[in-house]
């Protein structure tokens, strides 16, 4: 997971090292974003050719430490990252 920090948004690049399969669950990533233990973002991201890009508005989150966690479609934790948000 690569993160770009901009004034009004967070840009994410999710990349898989596994080949795309016919199993739709294997080509999905569940991404959650939480601050202070409260979930503010939760979505299923479909990987196209093993990658996906998305942008999250910083207005969705309060100030504090944002924890982004990526899970496989089968709910195994893949990656976790902490990012400081100031409001």
C-alpha positions in Angstrom: 0.0 0.0 0.0 1.5 3.3 -1.1 0.1 6.5 0.3 0.2 10.0 -1.1 -0.6 12.8 1.3 -2.2 15.9 -0.2 -3.8 18.9 1.4 -7.4 17.7 0.9 -7.1 14.0 0.2 -5.1 10.8 0.7 -4.2 8.9 -2.5 -3.7 5.1 -2.2 -2.1 2.6 -4.5 -2.8 -1.0 -3.6 -0.7 -3.6 -5.4 -0.9 -7.4 -5.3 2.0 -9.8 -6.1 -0.5 -12.5 -6.9 -1.9 -13.3 -10.4 -5.5 -12.3 -11.1 -7.8 -15.4 -10.9 -11.3 -16.2 -11.8 -12.2 -16.2 -8.1 -13.7 -12.7 -7.5 -13.0 -12.8 -3.8 -9.3 -13.5 -4.5 -9.2 -10.2 -6.5 -10.7 -8.0 -3.8 -9.2 -6.1 -0.8 -11.2 -4.9 2.1 -9.9 -1.5 3.2 -10.8 0.0 6.6 -9.9 3.4 7.9 -10.3 4.3 11.6 -9.4 7.1 14.0 -9.5 6.5 17.7 -10.9 3.1 17.3 -14.0 4.3 15.3 -14.3 3.2 11.7 -14.9 6.1 9.3 -14.2 4.2 6.0 -14.9 0.6 5.0 -15.1 -0.6 1.4 -14.3 -3.5 -0.8 -11.8 -2.6 -3.5 -11.6 -4.7 -6.7 -8.1 -5.1 -8.0 -7.8 -4.8 -11.8 -4.6 -6.4 -13.2 -3.4 -6.7 -9.6 -3.7 -3.1 -8.6 -6.2 -0.4 -7.6 -5.9 3.3 -7.0 -8.3 5.4 -4.9 -8.5 8.7 -3.2 -10.1 9.4 0.2 -11.2 12.9 1.2 -9.6 14.0 4.5 -13.0 15.5 5.3 -14.2 11.9 6.1 -11.9 11.7 9.1 -11.4 13.7 12.2 -7.9 14.9 13.1 -5.7 12.3 14.8 -3.9 9.1 13.8 -5.6 7.3 10.9 -5.1 3.6 10.8 -5.6 2.1 7.4 -5.8 -1.7 7.2 -6.0 -3.8 4.1 -7.6 -7.3 4.4 -7.8 -10.0 1.8 -11.3 -10.9 0.4 -11.1 -13.8 2.9 -10.5 -11.4 5.8 -6.8 -12.1 6.4 -4.9 -9.0 7.3 -2.5 -8.0 4.5 -1.1 -4.6 5.6 -1.5 -1.9 8.2 -0.4 1.7 8.1 -0.6 4.7 10.5 -0.9 8.3 9.2 -1.2 11.5 11.0 -4.1 13.7 10.1 -4.4 17.3 11.2 -7.6 19.3 10.9 
